[in-house]
Amino acid sequence: MTDNQTVQAYTEAWTQSIEAISELVTPLPEGSWNRATECPGWSVRDIVSHVIAVESELLGDPRPIHSLPRDLRHVTTEAARYLELPVDKRRCHTALEMTSELEYTIIRRCRALRNAKQMPNEPVRRPAGPQSRDIPYHQLLRLRAFDVWVHEQDLRRALGVPGNLDSPAALVARDVLLEGLPKAVAHQAGAPAGTALVVDVTGPVEFLRTVRVDSAGRGSVDESISLAPDVQLTLDWETYVRLACGRGRPDGVTVEGDRELADRVLANFSVTP
């Protein structure tokens, strides 16, 4: 694809996923908004608040003035505090207030994306609190499609409404998560030089990848088949997403080879950017 086609593809993936979130939560009764999700510390309301907050910041809206409680156990870093503030601010909002704000935010953001003048590689600010930095415009759109889809899946699991596991944004998520796989194996799990680890993912999004650790301890990932890997992990797509995004436990993963190394990898599998 050309750079402009890539931008359009990411925009369409984001649009489909954020509209799916709106369709999921619009009919929810008041009590369902407090239902816990697998996203640590966040309810259904909190995830929707987060999505609204990030898109609003990208629209140039000022951040809310609010004092964040200091006793939130899931908030352990300054970046987390930055993301939590607009979420906590909305914890007293009603279902109607939430759905109305979400709908209005989607309308405004879609209009802004249609009228955007940025070139695909033009540097833009990524809203990430104290660690914010400039990234190419197409990369920002990619990360937004990824983030919104991951939270769509958080909501679907919490509400018992599965779907969109093979949507356009799901394929974006696959690519984003695979980029972090070498780090999970080589750096976070400390796999030794010469290690070959195969990940075989089944289900709506299927792929087979081999992570190799070179003599300097650096990891890389490719599509070639390793005939005698040190470890092979076989799991379904949804389990892969949950593990790579720090949700849940490594249940349902079939392990072949070095069990101790496999356990270290699975314990350090989260690569959410």
N, C-alpha and C positions, 0 to 999 in steps of 0.2 A: 504494500500500500504506500501511497505518497504520504508525506507528512500531514497534509490537509485531510486526507482520508482517515488517517490515524486519529486525528483530533475529532473528526465526526464520529468515528466508531466508539471512542471513549465517551463522548457526549451522549450518544444513543444508549450505551450500556448504563450510564449513570441515570439517565432519564427513566428507562424501563424499571430500574431497581427502586428509585425513590418514589415513583408512582405506585409501585407494588407495596411499598411501606404505607403509603397513604390509604390504599385500598384495604390493607390489613387492619389498620387501627381506627379508621373512621367509624365502623359500626360497633366498636368495643363499648361495653357498659363501663361505668365509672370504676367499679371494683377491679376490672381486669388491668387497668393501667398501673396498678401496684404489684403486679405479678413479677416475681424475680426472673431474671434471665441468667444465662451462663456468663455473661460479661460481668466480671467481678464487681460487686457492689451496686450494680445498676438494675433497675426495674424496666418494665416496658416504657413507662413515662420517661425515664432517664435516657434511654437510647434515643427516643424520638427527640427529646430535648437536645441531645448532643448533635444529632443530624441537623436540626434547625440552627443551632448555634454556629456550627462550622460554615454552613452555607450562608448564613446571615453575615458572618465575618468576611466571607469572600465577596459579599455584596457591598462591603464598606460600612456596615452598621456598627455603631459603637458598642463595645462590650458593656454588659449591665453592671451597675454599681451594686455590689453585694458583698457582705462579709461571710466568708466560707467558714463553717465550723472546723475546729482543729481535731475533732475526734473521729473523723471518717477513716476507718481502718484500711480501706482499699486505696486511699490516697497517700502515696509514699514518696512522690517526687514533685518537684516544682512544675514539671510538664503536666503531671496528673492533676495538680491543683489548678492549673490554667484551664484544663478541659472540664474540670468538675464545677467551677464557679457558675457558668451559665446553666449547667444541669441542676445544681442545687437551687438556683434562683427560681426554677420552674416547678419545683416539687410541690408547690401549693396550687398549681394551675389545674383547672377542671379539664375534663375530657374535651368539652367543646372548645375551650381556649386552646388546647393543644392541637386539635385537628384543624382549627381555623388558622392558627399560626403556621402550621406545616403547609397547608394548602396555599396560603399567601406566599410563603417562602419559595415553594416550588414554582409558582407562577412567575415570581420576580427573577428567580435564578435562571429559569428556562429562557426568559426574555433576554437576560444579560448574556447568556451563552450564545444565543442566536445573533446578537449584535456585537459580539466580541471582536476586537480588532487585533488582538495579539497574534503574532506569528507563532507557529508550533514550537520553535526553539527559543522564543523570547523569555528572558528571566522574569519570573513573577514570585511574589512572596507566598510561601507556604505557611498557613496559620498553625503554628505549633508552639505558641507560648515563648518562653525564654530561649528555646533552641531554634526559633524560627529562622529560616534561611531562604534564599532565592533558589528556585528550581525551574527548569524549562516548563513552559505552559502546558505542553502535551503530557509531561510527567505529573503535573498537578491534577489534570483531568483523569489520568490513569489512577492515581491514588484516591481520588474522590469516588470513582466507580468502584474501586476495590473496597473502600471503607463502607460505603453505603450498602453494598451487597453483603458484606460480612455482618453488618448490623441487621439487615433484612433477615438473614438466616438466624441470628440471635432471636429476633422477634418470632419467627416462624416456629422455632423449637419451643419457645416459652408458651406460645399460644396453641401449639398442636396443629399448625396449618402448614405442612411441608409443601415445598414447591420451588421452582426457579433454580434448582441445583445445576442445571445445564444452560442457564441463560447467558447472554453475551457478557454480562459482568462476572459470571462464574469463570469464564475463560480468562478474563483479565486477572481474577484472583489467582487462578492456577499459575499464571506466569509470574505474578508478584511473589507468591509464596515459594515457587521453585527457585527464584533468585536468592532467597535466604537460606535454602537448604544446605549449601556447602558450609556456610557459617555455623549452622546448627551442628553439623557433624564434626567439622575440623576444629572449630574454635570453642563452641559452647560445650560439646561433649568430649573434646580433647582426643578425638580418634588419632591414632599414631600414623606416622608417615607410611605410605604404601597401602593404606586401607582402601578397600572397595566396598561400598554399601549400595545395595539395590533397593529402590522403593517401587513397589508394584501397586498401583492404585486402580481400583475397579469401580464400576458404577456409572452414573450419568456422565462423568468426566473421567476418561481412562487415560493413563499414561504409565510408562516404565522409564525410570531414570536411574543412572548410576552416578554416585558421588565418589570421587577419587581424591585422596589426600596425597599431595606430592612430597618430595623429600624435605621441603622447607616447611611442611605443615599447613600448606594452603589447600583449600578445597576447591573443587570444580565439579560441575554437573554436566552430563551429556546423555544422549539417547542410545549410546552403544550398549550392547549386552555383555555383561561380565559373566563368564561361564562358572567361575568359582568365587563368588564374592565372600568377603568375611562375614557379612550380615545381609540378609534379605528381609525386608519388611513388606508384608502384604496387608492392605487395608482398603476399605471403601472410601470414596471421595469425601463424604460428609465427615467421616472420622478424621481423615487427613486435614481437612479444613479446621475442625475443632482443635486438634492438637497443635497445628501450626499457628493458630490464633490464640493459644493459651486458654482454650475452653476444655473442660472435662479431663478425663483420665485415659490412658492408652488401652482401654478395653476394646476387644475386637480386632487387635493387631496380631497377625500370625508372624512369628519370628523364626527364622532359620539361621544357623551359624552361631557366632559368638554372642551368647546371651548377655554377658556382662556389658559388652560394648553396646548391644542393642538397648539395654535398659538405660544406659547413660544417654544415648541419643534420644530415646523417647522422653526421658526426663528433661531434656533441654531442646525440645522440638519447636518451641514457640519462636517464631521469627517475625511477628507482626511489626511492620515498619512504623 
